[in-house]
Amino acid sequence: MDMADKQPRVEAFSAKDASGKEWSFTVSSDIIDHYEQARVFGPEALADPAEVGRYQRRIVSLPDHRGGAVLPMLLSIGTDGELFLARRDLESPDGWQTIDLTPGRTADGSPRVQAIGAAWTEDDRIALAVATEEAGGTGASRIWTAFDLSSAATVWETLVWTDGGTREGRRVEAIRVLDEGDGSWTAVLAGHGGAGDLLYLLRSGGKTGFADALVFNPATTLDEIYDFEAGVHPTYGSGLYVLGIGSGTDTLMFRPFPDYDASGHAATVPPVVPLPCPAGARLLETGLTGADGTDLYVGGSGVSLLTADEQDNADQAAAAVVVPPEAAPAVTDLCLAERPSAGGKATSVWCLLQDGGLLTAAQDAGGGWLAPLLVRTGVLEMAPAMGDGSLRSSVLAVYAGGGAGLIAQAGDGRSWQETELRVQDPDAMIASTCYAVTLRVVEPSTGEPRLGVAVQVEASAPTNILIGGRPAFIGPGVSAQAVTGPDGGIALYSRVQSLAPPSYRLTVAGLDGHLDLQPAAAALERFASLTGAELRSATVAMPGGEQPLLPDAWRSGSGAGQADAVASALRQGAQLAAGPSGSSWTIRRSAAGDPYRSDLSASSVPDGYRWGIVADGRGGVQAADDSVIGRLVQAAESAESFFVQLGHTVADFFEGLAHRAEEAWTFVLHKAEDALHFVCELGGKIKRFVLSCLEEAAGFFRWLWRQVETGLDKVWQFLKFLFSWEDVLIVRDAMKEAVDDALGYVRSRISALKPTVESGFRSAMLALDSWRPEGGAAFQPSPPAPGESLQDKLEAAASPVRELIDAITGNSVVSWVRRKLDDAVGEIVHVDGPDPAAETIQAVETFIEGLVSDEAQALIDTWDRVEADLSALFGGKLPGRSALSLETFRDAAAAVAADVAEGLLEGLQALVLRSLDLMDALMGALRDALFARVRFPFVEKLVELVAPGTHVDASFSLIDGMLLLLAVPATIAYKLIVGEAPLAKGEIVPLAFGNVTAQSGFSALNRFSWIGGLVGSFLKAGAAAYAWAQQASDDAKPSKPAMFFGVAVQGIGTAVEAMSRRTSRGDAVEAIDDTNLAISSFMSAKALVPALASLTDKYSDLESAAFKKLAKANAALDLVCTGVRTVLRTAAFGILIDEERKSDDPAVRGLQTAESLLWVDNFFDYTGSMLASAAVLDDEPETKTILLGVSTAEKAAAMLVDIGYVIAVQKNNQPAF
């Protein structure tokens, strides 16, 4: 594949709402790696089968009613005998959560669980009973119960058990829990012999102690008990179904529970109810308790059903065949999944076969049973859950070879989905191959993000996604909602399971109709033009290095032609999904009631369309010729029963087909009667289906790649958007060393800055004087000249390279990293702050006193007068971008009363100069803070995963983690702009304060400045996004990681300030740059103060109110400092731009555009910072939210201009700083 195939897919489009207003969007659809702090759940998490009783399951499924659909949650006995619950975490993107439910656990340990039992009802009532091993080695059991729980309402982490105690050394090895149908529960406790021994009944609402349990004697004469289950007979009420063998004959019976007197003794002797025993019966399972009682399912050789009402006929009852013996000759486990339906309960039966096959059969609308389907092979354990309107049923399958999956069938039977089961683990990391879709809402003229737009998402078939960083279940009519973030986007991730995933339907608030998205657009578009030659030559990047996509036998010799047949099949599939000619592969507008994007239309292919493929079952594949196609098109359908274990629907057929790859199949697809007909043949037997949606054919693509003997992991690697982690790590290390050197340089120059700071402030005052009219007459700022306003500059920077900027800011990898930056502070679990020396502590205390001193307050008061003058100048309104330009801002700064302006500059000069001596100690501490050891598990594990063999300490520096996350989007952006990696080994970058090396070094100053500029642009946007994300926090005292995160942002900013000093553009510009560096250092020291204060005894216990006061003092001075920095920057740029305009050298005059862009970038950046500071000072929540929103927008605009600036200077081979 060429480089273009590996680049992100980002499309821009526009739409008009009902009022005619234009909306602009970008949408990306890629296959990427999404990283989760999780591990795969598998058989290694379960107890040894030998350690649980014969009649006891290791796992029990409970229906989870949270999150849009009923899915399983798993109750299991673990390897150490603990009882844990695994279920979806609706707040975390990192897999399922596991909750220790072991009753009786203490700080010293937990007892071993011997047996568990559970029951539930359709209305989400759950009952649990557990037996744990009593201490002392006697084997006796202690019983625990918990009745009337709820999957949705119970706080499982603090589940309260009722301790039932022990009973005369009795050991319990199996438990059944029964819903009596009247709101009460009965727990049936059995020993080693199951129903062949005395049983004990604990009933809800009665006595809770094991010693007080009712004794039940089944009084069976069976030689061996195969299985037993509790249930409710339509006539005799609750009791026990018992299956076993006696006198050489398999026997099935129902033993009703007796009535008990007040003392707990049996008062009646109910009769034994004989029931017909199907041949080969070995297993029992009961359905939910209904008005007529309990349905009984019997498994062994096939599966049979004795309905509740039929049981009244005793041994004359008629058993219905659910699964015929030929489809399931040896059933070793049997479970049910029931769901409400219009005509009563609808049940799916799940069978685990002796050979590890997982088979299911479902009821049809009339109560009959559909053809069974072999869903998976190699299964060790299963745990299904009841279905609902979205799902027919779902099952957790634990595989013998490792791992587990959640398998679900859509309620309409048109699709199957499997999601690998992963549980959260902060010490692990997994890369998931995902379909990633990012939709961004942007301003039409500039591409700026629109924050806070509500977007609702549903799907054409039930599926699990991540949206807004949280898991959600969506489907037809089942939606999730997110709001566009600081980047104007929402990101959707779903694990790649097939090449025919459900399509998404997005409804954007304020926009009529829907936006339909195809997450597999990247794959389908690639397949649409794929040739056999490309398949034969394709390579993929695998952990062991580059490998051919196809095996050798398919790339040369007699087998090479088979690649053409496979490529043709892939092109046919893509053609069906393409939609109208010329339409986007990714997105299309749709109106209410329109079909989903994945629905197939016969109009997508011409009349007379025919295509076919033949597989010989021995690895040979070829296109079907016209005679074969014609014969199958005309052939009659064979009896349905021929397709053993292949289900009923076309989706079933393709799902089962994946396990029949070694058989000789012929497939034909043709158009007839305005429908797409799929015909399949095996051994002369023929079956026809009508294809209605792409999801129905998902299994066909899996079958096809199995014919090619190519693992799907290779296929995803062939299709995904890739980038080099090696390049990213080199950038990270280079920036880290540069920041370290820059901060060392700043500290070494602290004492030398005093005269240049004085000169810089003096230059700024002279500039202010030069901007004023002679005589000091009052004047109004001149309006911007055509094309010179901030808005004009922003559009001029963004428009020519809009497509490139969209690709940089809108692709799904950058979107993912930006969201991880939002969460970065929450990912830090520990900070080892620098150990401040005594002089540093004194400096911190002195600095704090300075922040709240009269001098600082006087400076803040002066700033208030500046704000008042500016407010009067602009009529009390904040001027928009169209009303501001460089000249307008200079005029506005000059229009401030001279004494006020000079007082502001002189006041800040005095404060900064007085602080320089203190900053000498603090800048060392700042460097130590940036390189403080942190526990940042996500980044640590990410490095280990993407760079195997890379040594990562148990903790590493704060700057390591931050720069890694920033280096990803910066490196991608650089490659998109320049077309090559930013830093090559073997070269040195000569910065003004010394050379920088990264591993083996890298190229030149210009290239380093470009990548540094991009890192800086993403840092600005990331800091603003973090502030926005934290706005809802009620805690006025930030966490220690949050404080050090702020330190890192400010410290990196100071380092970049040092790198970007202009030392060859005249004394005045150099003095102003040094002054800006001194102010930036002062601001970094201020950011450091609260963090260091938290490490000292004097300040670590400050209440939130005290920290809030300190934060407000900090913010007020930040507002002043940033305002003055804006004036200083304007003065410097004014000098430079005036020089460039007057120059006779065309090359010098050509620098004006870049300098103007850089000023606009700085203006947006500083304005955003000032608004963020103002938000800290404002206590009104609504105003704070507005200020932070505008601040975020200004920072986003700065990022766009910054990218445009880097593009501009790169084209002219100029440095970015």
VEXFI-843396 format. One record per residue (C-alpha): x, y, z. Coordinates in steps of 0.25 Angstrom, whole numbers, plus 2048, in hexadecimal, padded with zeros to 3 digits. Layout:
BEGIN
XYZ ...
! end
This chain:
BEGIN
800800800 80580E7FD 806819807 7F881F803 7F2812808 7F8813816 7F4822818 7E7826820 7DA827818 7D483481B 7C883A813 7C2848814 7B484A811 7A9855813 79A855815 78F85F817 78585F822 776863821 779871822 784871817 790872820 79C86B81C 7A2860824 7B085B822 7B584D826 7C2845825 7C0836827 7CC82B827 7CA81C826 7D6814829 7DA80682E 7E480A83A 7EA804846 7E2808853 7E9806860 7E280186D 7E87FE87B 7E27F087B 7E57E287A 7DE7D7873 7D47CF87C 7D67C087A 7D67B2880 7E27B5889 7D97BE891 7D07B3895 7D17A88A0 7D679B89C 7CA792898 7CF7878A2 7CD7918AE 7BE7938AB 7B47898AD 7AE7808A2 7A17888A2 7A77968A4 7A979F898 7B67A8899 7AF7B3892 7A17B8893 79B7C388A 7927CE890 78B7D8887 7907E6887 7857F0884 78E7FC884 793803878 78880286D 7877F386B 7877E7874 7957E0873 79B7D687C 7A37D9889 7AC7CD88E 7AB7C789C 7B77BE89D 7C07B68A7 7CE7BB8A4 7DC7B38A5 7DE7B78B4 7D07B38B8 7CB7C18B8 7BD7C58B3 7BD7D08A8 7B47D88A0 7B87DC892 7AF7E688B 7B07F2881 7B57FF887 7AC80A881 7B6815885 7C480F880 7C980C872 7D2801878 7CA7F5878 7C17EE882 7C37F0891 7C57E589B 7BF7E68A9 7C37DD8B4 7B67D88BA 7BC7CD8C3 7B37CD8D0 7BB7CD8DD 7C77D38D8 7D07DB8E1 7DD7E38E1 7E47D58E4 7DE7CE8D8 7D27C78D3 7CC7BA8D4 7CB7B08C8 7BE7B08C1 7B87A18C0 7AB7A48B8 7A37AF8B3 7947B08AE 78C7BB8A8 77F7BE8A2 7787CA89C 76B7CF896 7687D788A 7657E4892 7747E4897 7727DD8A5 77E7D48A8 7817CA8B4 78F7C48B7 7937B98C1 7A27B68C3 7A97AB8CC 7B77AE8D1 7C17A48D7 7C17A68E6 7CF7A88ED 7D579C8F4 7D67928E9 7C978B8EC 7C378D8DE 7B77938E5 7AF79E8DD 7AA7AB8E1 79E7B08DA 79C7BF8D5 7907C48CE 78C7D18C7 77D7D28C2 7767DD8BA 7827E38B4 7827EB8A7 78C7EC89B 7897FA89A 7867FF8A8 78F7F78B1 79D7FD8B4 7A57F08B2 7B27F58B8 7AB7F68C6 7A27EA8C5 79D7E68D2 79C7D78D5 7937D08DF 79C7C68E7 7947B98E9 79F7B28F0 7A27A38F0 79B7968F3 7A178B8FB 7AD78A8F1 7A57898E5 7AC78C8D8 7A47928CC 7A978F8BE 79E7948B5 79379E8B7 7867A18AF 77E7AE8B1 76F7AE8AD 7667B98AA 7597B48B0 7517BD8A7 74A7C48B3 7567CE8B6 75D7C48BF 76A7BC8BD 76E7AE8C1 77D7AA8C2 77F79B8C1 78C7978C7 7927898C3 79E7818C7 7A87788C0 79C76F8BB 79377A8B6 7857768B6 7897688BB 78B76D8C9 7837768D3 7817848CD 77F7918D5 77679C8D2 7787AB8D6 76C7B48D2 76C7C38D1 7637C98DC 7667BE8E5 7717B98EE 77F7BD8E8 7887B38F0 78D7A68E9 78A79F8F7 77C7A38F5 77A79F8E7 76F7958E3 7737878E0 76E7818D3 7707728D0 76E76F8C1 76D7608C5 77275C8B8 77674E8B5 77F7518A9 78D74B8A8 7937588A3 78E7668A2 79276D894 78C77A897 78178289F 77B78F89E 7707978A7 76379B8A0 75479D8A2 74B79289D 73D797898 73678F8A2 73F78B8AD 7467988AF 75579A8B2 75E78E8B2 76A7878AC 76C78189E 77577589F 77C76D894 783760896 784751894 77E74689C 77E737899 78573A88C 77A744887 77B753885 77175A88E 76B76888E 76276C89A 75C7788A1 75D7788B1 7547838B7 75978A8C3 7507868CF 7487908D8 74F7928E5 7497958F3 74D7A08FC 759798902 75F7968F4 75B7878F2 7547828E6 7457818E8 74277A8DA 74776F8D1 7457748C3 74576A8B8 7507678AE 74D76C8A0 753763895 75676B888 75B76587B 76A76487A 76F76686C 77A75D867 78876186B 78376B875 78E77087E 78B77F881 780787886 77D796885 77179E889 76B7AA884 7667B788B 75A7B4894 74D7B888D 73E7B8891 73D7A988D 74A7A5894 7587A288E 75C79C880 766791881 77078F877 778781876 78578086F 78F77586B 78C76F85D 78677C858 77C784860 76E782864 76378B86A 758787874 750794876 74A797883 73C79487F 740787878 746782885 73878088B 737774882 74376D88A 749762883 740763877 745772875 749775866 75777A865 75A78485A 767782852 76F78F854 77C78B84E 77C77D846 78777384B 78E77483D 79178383F 79678184E 799772850 7A177585E 79C781866 7A5783872 79F790877 791796875 78C7A5877 7817AD874 77F7BC870 7717C1871 76B7CE86C 75E7D586C 7567D485F 7487D885A 7437CA85B 74A7C6868 7587C286B 7617BF860 76D7B6864 77A7B385E 7817A6862 7907A6863 797798863 7A6796865 7AA78985E 7B477F862 7BE783857 7BD79285B 7B3796852 7A97A1856 79B79F850 78E7A7851 7807A684D 7757B084E 7667B084E 75E7B6843 7537C0844 7497B4845 7517AD850 7577A3847 7667A0846 76F7A683B 77B79E835 78679D83F 7937A583C 7A27A1840 7A67AF844 7B57AC849 7BE7A184B 7C979F856 7C07A4861 7C37A0870 7B87A7878 7AB7AF874 7A27B887B 7967BE873 78D7C9877 77E7CC874 77C7D4868 7737E1866 76E7E985B 77C7EC855 7827DE857 77C7D0855 7867CB85F 7957CD863 79F7C3868 7AD7C486F 7B67B9869 7C37B6870 7CC7AF866 7D57A3869 7E07A9862 7E07B686A 7D77C386A 7C87C586A 7BE7CC862 7B07D2863 7A87CC858 79A7D3854 7907D184A 7877DD846 7787DC849 7747DC83B 77E7D1838 7867D982D 7937D9834 79D7D383E 7A87DA845 7B37D684E 7BB7DE858 7C77D985F 7C57D986E 7D07E2874 7D17E6883 7D77F3888 7E57F188D 7EE7FE88F 7FB7F588E 7F77F0880 7F57F6872 7EE7F0866 7EE7F6858 7E07F4852 7DE7F5843 7D27FF842 7CA806838 7CC81483B 7C281F837 7C482E83B 7BA838837 7BD846839 7B4852838 7BC85E834 7BA86D82F 7B986D820 7C287981E 7CE875826 7CC86682B 7CC86A839 7C5860842 7B7862847 7B685E856 7AA85985D 7A2853851 799847855 79A83B84D 79182F84E 796821848 78F815845 79380983C 78D800832 78F7F483B 7927F2849 7A17F584C 7AA7F9857 7B2806855 7BA81185D 7B481F85C 7BA82A863 7C382186A 7B8819870 7B380B86C 7A580B866 79B801860 794806853 78B800849 77E803841 77780D84A 78180B855 78A817856 79581E85D 79882D85E 7A583585F 7A884485E 7B3849855 7C084C85D 7CA85785C 7CF85184E 7C0852849 7BF843848 7B983684D 7C182984B 7BB81C84A 7C380F84B 7BF801849 7C87F4849 7C97EF83B 7C27E183B 7BF7E182C 7BF7E881F 7B17EB81F 7AE7F282C 7A17F9830 7A080782A 79E813833 79381E833 79682B839 78C83683C 79284383E 78B84D847 78685983E 787851831 77C84B82A 77C83C826 788833829 796830825 799821822 7A781D824 7AE81081F 7B980C829 7BF80281F 7C080D814 7D080C814 7CF7FD812 7C47FD808 7CA8097FF 7D78017FF 7D07F47FB 7C87FB7F0 7D57FD7E7 7DD7F17EC 7E47E87E2 7EA7DA7E3 7F77E07E0 7F67E97EC 7F27DE7F5 7FE7D57F0 8087E17F3 8027E6800 80A7E680C 8067E981B 80E7EE827 80D7E3831 8147E283F 81F7DA838 8217E482D 81B7E581F 8147D981A 80C7D580D 7FD7D780F 7FB7CA807 8027BC809 80C7B87FF 8037AF7F8 7FA7BA7F4 8047C47EF 80B7BB7E5 80A7AF7DC 7FD7A87DA 7F67AE7E6 7F97BD7E2 7EC7BD7D9 7E47BB7E6 7E77C97EB 7DF7CE7DF 7D37C77E3 7D47CC7F2 7D67DA7ED 7CA7D97E4 7C27D47F0 7C77E07F8 7C37EA7ED 7B57E47EC 7B37E67FB 7B87F47FA 7AF7F77EE 7A37F37F6 7A67FC801 7AA8087F8 79D80F7F7 79A8197EC 7A481B7E2 7AE8277E6 7A98277F5 7B2827801 7B6819806 7B681E814 7AA827815 79C82B80F 790834814 78382C816 77583181A 76D82B825 76881D821 77381B817 77A80D817 78880C81E 79580E817 7987FF818 78A7FB811 78C7F5804 7857F97F8 7847F17EB 7857FF7E3 7937FF7E7 7967F57DC 7917F47CE 7867EB7C9 78B7DD7C6 7967DE7D0 79C7D07D3 7A97CC7DA 7AE7BF7E1 7BA7B97E8 7BD7AA7E9 7C67A47F5 7CA7967F4 7CD794803 7DB791801 7E07A0800 7DC7A27F2 7D37AE7EE 7CF7B37E0 7C47BB7DA 7B87B47D6 7B67B37C7 7A97B77C0 7A47A87BF 7A57A67CE 79F7B37D1 7937B17C7 7917A37CD 7907A87DB 7877B37D8 77D7AA7D2 77E79F7DC 77379C7E6 77679D7F5 7797907FD 77378C80A 776796815 77A78A81E 786787816 78E79381C 79178D829 797796834 7957A282A 7897A9830 77D7AF829 7807BD824 78B7C281A 7927C8826 7927BB82D 7977B4820 7A37BD81F 7A67BC82E 7A77AD82D 7AE7AD820 7BB7B2827 7BC7A482D 7BA79D820 7C57A3818 7CB795815 7BE79180D 7BC7937FE 7B279F7FC 7AD7A67F0 7A77B47F2 79F7BC7E8 79A7CA7EA 7907D07DF 7867DA7DE 7777D67DB 76A7DC7DE 7707E97E4 7777E17EE 7857DB7F1 7857CC7F1 7907C47F7 7907B57F3 7997AB7FA 79C79C7F6 7A37917FE 7A37837F8 7987857EF 78F78B7F9 78A79A7F7 7867A5800 7817B37FD 7807C0805 77D7CE802 7887D8807 7827E480D 78D7EB814 79D7EA814 79D7E5823 7967D881E 7A27D4816 7AD7D7820 7B07C8822 7B37C7813 7BF7D0813 7C57C881F 7C27BB817 7C97C180B 7D67C5812 7D77B7819 7D77B280A 7E37BB808 7E97B5815 7EC7C381A 7E97C7828 7DF7D382A 7EA7DA832 7F27DB826 7E67E081E 7E37EB828 7F27EF828 7F17F0819 7E67F981A 7E9802826 7EE810827 7FD80E82C 807817831 815814837 816813846 825814844 82482283E 81B826849 824821854 83082984D 82883684D 82483485C 832831860 83883D858 82D84785D 83084286C 83F84586A 83C852864 83385686F 83D852879 84885A873 83F866871 83B86687F 84A865883 84D87087A 842879880 84787688E 85587A88A 851887884 84888B890 852895896 85689A888 84789D885 8468A988E 84C8B4884 8458AE878 8388AD87F 8398BC882 83D8BF874 8318B686F 8278BE877 82D8CB873 82C8C7864 81D8C4867 81B8D186D 8228D8861 8198D0858 80D8D485F 8118E385E 8148E184F 8068DC84D 7FF8E8853 7FC8F484B 80490184D 7FF909858 7F88FE85F 7EB901859 7E08F685B 7DD8ED84F 7D58E184B 7DC8D4846 7DD8D4837 7D48C9831 7DC8BD82B 7E08BF81C 7D98B5812 7DF8A8814 7E78AC821 7DD8A882C 7DF89C835 7D489582E 7DA898821 7E7893825 7E188682B 7DA88381E 7E6887816 7EF87D81F 7E487281E 7DD872811 7E986F807 7ED863810 7DF860815 7E0851810 7ED84F816 7E9855823 7DC84D823 7E5840821 7ED84482D 7E3849837 7D7840833 7DE832832 7DA82783C 7E8825842 7EA834845 7DB83484A 7DF828854 7EC82E859 7E583C85B 7DA835864 7E582D86B 7EC83B86E 7DE83F874 7DF83387D 7EE834880 7ED83988E 7E482E892 7ED82488C 7F8828896 7F78208A2 8038258AA 80C8318AA 81A8318B1 81B8408B1 8298468B2 82F8468C0 8308558C3 83D85A8CA 83C8638D5 83F86F8CC 83486B8C2 82A86A8CD 82E8788D2 82D87D8C3 81F8768C2 81A87D8CF 82088B8CA 81A8898BD 80C8868C3 80D8928CB 81189A8BF 8048958B7 7FB89B8C2 8038A78C5 7FF8B58C4 8088B78B8 8018AC8B0 7F48B18B4 7F88BF8AF 7FC8B98A2 7EE8B28A1 7E78BF8A4 7EF8C6899 7EA8BB88F 7DC8BD893 7DE8CC88F 7E48C6881 7D78BE880 7CE8CA883 7D68D2878 7D58C786E 7C68C5871 7C38D386F 7CB8D4862 7C28C885C 7B58CD861 7B58C286D 7B58B7863 7C08AD860 7C48AF852 7C38A3848 7CE89E840 7C98A6834 7CB8B383B 7D98B0840 7E78B0839 7F58B283C 7F38C183A 7E68C2841 7EC8BB84D 7F88C584D 7EE8D084D 7E68CB858 7F38C9861 7F78D785E 7E98DC861 7EA8D886F 7ED8E3878 7FD8E6878 7FE8E6887 7F68D9888 7FE8D287D 80B8D6883 8078D2891 8038C488C 8108C2885 8188C8891 8118C089B 8138B3894 8218B6891 8248B98A0 81C8AC8A4 8248A389A 8318A989D 82F8A78AC 82B8998A9 8378968A1 8408928AD 8358898B2 8338838A5 84287E8A4 83E8748AF 8308718A9 83586F89B 83D8638A0 83185E8A7 82986089B 832857893 83284D89E 82284D89E 82284B88F 82B83F891 82483A89D 82282B89E 81382889C 80B81B89B 80481D88D 80080F88B 7F981187D 805818877 80F80E87D 807802878 80580986A 81480A869 8167FC86C 80C7F8862 810800856 81F7FF858 8227F185D 82F7F0864 82F7FE869 8327FF877 82880787F 82A80988E 81F807898 81D816898 82382088E 82282F88C 81683888B 81C83E87E 81E830878 80F82D879 80A83B874 81483C868 81182E864 802831862 80683E85B 810838852 80682F84C 7FD83A845 809842843 81183783B 804834833 802842830 81184482C 810838823 80483D81C 80A84B81A 818847816 816838811 821832819 825830828 82983C82F 836837836 84082F830 84B828837 85A82C836 85883B836 859846840 850852843 85885E847 84E866850 853874855 85786E863 85D86185E 85B855855 85084B858 85183C855 846832855 84B824855 854825849 851834846 84983A83B 84984482F 849853830 84485F837 83886282E 83385482E 83485483D 82D86183E 82185C835 81F85083E 82085884A 816862845 80C857843 80F851851 80C85F857 7FF86184F 7FA854854 7FE857862 7F6864862 7EA85D85D 7EC852867 7ED85B873 7E186386F 7D985686D 7DD85187A 7D885E881 7CB85D87A 7CA84E87E 7CD85288C 7C385E88D 7B8855894 7C18518A0 7BC8568AD 7C98558B4 7D08628B5 7DD85B8B9 7E38548AD 7E98468AF 7F88458AF 7F983F8A1 7F084B89C 7FA8558A2 80684E89C 7FF84D88F 7FD85C88F 80C85E893 810855887 80785D87D 80D86A882 81B865883 81B85F875 81686D870 822874877 82B86A870 82586D862 82687C866 83587A868 83787285B 82F87D853 837889857 83C89184B 84A89584D 84D89B83F 8428A583D 8478B0845 84A8B4853 83B8B9856 8358AC851 83F8A4859 83C8AC865 82D8AA864 82F89B862 83789A86E 82D8A2876 822899871 82B88D875 82C893883 81D895884 81B88787F 82588288A 81E88A894 810884890 817876891 81C87989F 80E87D8A2 80887089D 8128688A5 81086F8B2 8028688B5 80885B8B1 81585C8BA 80C8628C5 8048558C5 81184E8C8 8148568D5 80E8558E3 80A8638E3 8018628D7 7FE8548D4 7F18548DD 7EC8618D8 7DD8618D6 7D68638C9 7D38728CC 7E18758CF 7E686F8C2 7DA8768BB 7E08838C0 7EE87F8BB 7E887B8AE 7E18888AC 7ED8908AF 7F58878A5 7EA88989A 7EA89889C 7F989989A 7F889088E 7EE899888 7F78A588A 80389E886 7FD898879 7F78A6876 8058AC877 80B8A186F 8018A4864 8058B2863 8148AE863 8118A4858 80A8AF850 8158B8852 8208AE84D 8178AA841 8158B883E 8248BB83D 8268AF835 81B8B182B 81E8C0829 82C8BC826 8288B181C 81E8BA815 8298C5813 8348BB80F 8398BB801 83C8AC802 8308A47FC 834898805 8338A1811 8268A780D 82189980B 82289681A 81689F81C 80C89581A 81288B824 81589682E 80689A82D 80188C82F 80A88A83B 804897841 7F689283F 7FA885845 7FF88B851 7F3895852 7E9889852 7F288185C 7F388D866 7E5891864 7E1882868 7EA882874 7E4890879 7D688B877 7DA87E87F 7E088788A 7D388F88A 7CB88288C 7D387F899 7D088D89E 7C188C89B 7B88848A5 7AC88489C 7AB876896 7A487B889 7AE886887 7B987C88A 7B4872880 7B387D875 7C1882878 7C7874877 7BF87186B 7C487E864 7D287B869 7D286D863 7CE873856 7D987D856 7E3872859 7DD86A84E 7DF876844 7ED877849 7F0869846 7EA86A838 7F2877835 7FE87083B 7FD864832 7FB86E826 80787582B 81086882B 80B86581D 80E873818 81D87381E 81F86581A 81C86880B 82687480C 83086B814 830875820 83187282E 824872836 82B878842 
! end
